[in-house]
Amino acid sequence: MLQTVIRAFRDIFPESNEETKLFFSPGRVNLIGEHTDYNGGHVFPCALNIGTYAAARLRQDNQVNLYSTNFPDQPVSFLLDELFYKEKDGWGNYTKGVLAAFIDQGYKIGKGLDLLFYGNIPNGAGLSSSASLELAVSVVLNNFFSLSVDPVHMAKLSQKAENEFVGMNCGIMDQFAVAMGKKDHAVRLNCQTMEYQYSPLTLTNESIIIANTNKRRELSDSKYNERREECERALAALQTKLDIRSLGDVTIEQFEENQHLIVNPTDRKRAKHAVYENIRTIQAVDLLNKGDIQGFGQLMNQSHLSLRDDYEVSGRELDALAEAAWMQDGVIGSRMTGAGFGGCTVSIVKNEKIESFKENVGLLYKKETGLEADFYLVETGNGAGEIFNTENSVL
Ligand code: GLA
């Protein structure tokens, strides 16, 4: 893998005396706690061992040259004092956005860079390829310009790039998981306070499987932003009586007693999901920490139902995958993961049933949707950073 990245860098960029360094930034999968981050609730993601590799080198001028092996026909170049969003720069806008966020915060980016990316996250699968790219750029900047930005702050700057530069109003979960992931662990994050705890993910008899609908997430950005607005209206309605900062502050009892304040029935359903999913996430992590994997799995299933019926972000393909999974022997739990409207499900499956799971779920899914699903065994990884490897010395 590293050799491929190094070779590609050499092919694309001319020789230089500057040192080239290698970086890796993971993708993420969320185990439970969906659409809770921007509602001040809890999430429970883990970083994956697939993600974005970056090779980077300083330049003597203020030009930035980007090349991605995933978009070989779309190299992007710009000057550091021309950080404007341009439609034609496509994927390159994420790098521009991160540069702009760092510079706006007062960090000095004194020189241009040559940057090559190689990503092995399946495209449009909802496993956070964009956060992975943003954090790859963040760790490159942090390293080359000796900025000493801590990973949580890098996550926030990357989120700012996505919110303000790219226009996707995402919460903090993806960037946090990508920056702070820890191998063999998932991380419970309170998105209101930014307090977090790692939980070991040492499953002995089970594995975590991601199933990809291979349905691209259409309209996901506009629907996502719409959900945010619905929740904001619901919060404002509850705040007329309750002293709360976010839906993450609301208990089930408070919600049940006061939900009548949310007059719009759609907004009420959205808030119901946000409140129940937050409590479910806290309970699920407690169960996992106690070794109750069955209990964790049941809450995963409930999470999917709530996303399907109350939050309405699943869709035919994700429902078909989850419902097929629930019918299989040896399935502890299964749910959609990420923003929804396509993308992936995440399931916990007994080791001896993995093969039958893939076969049966694949067949049922194809019958229902006409599409082929892909399955990946989850391997967790660490957060974004430089790769220190002897292979590096060949650069
Ligand atoms: C996307 C966003 C996250 C989060 C999830 C839903 O992945 O980037 O901030 O809101 O959707 O849980």
Residues whose N, C-alpha, C, O or C-beta is under 5 A from the ligand:
A	BS01	GLA	G33 E34 H35 T36 D37 C170 G171 I172 M173 D174 G338 A339
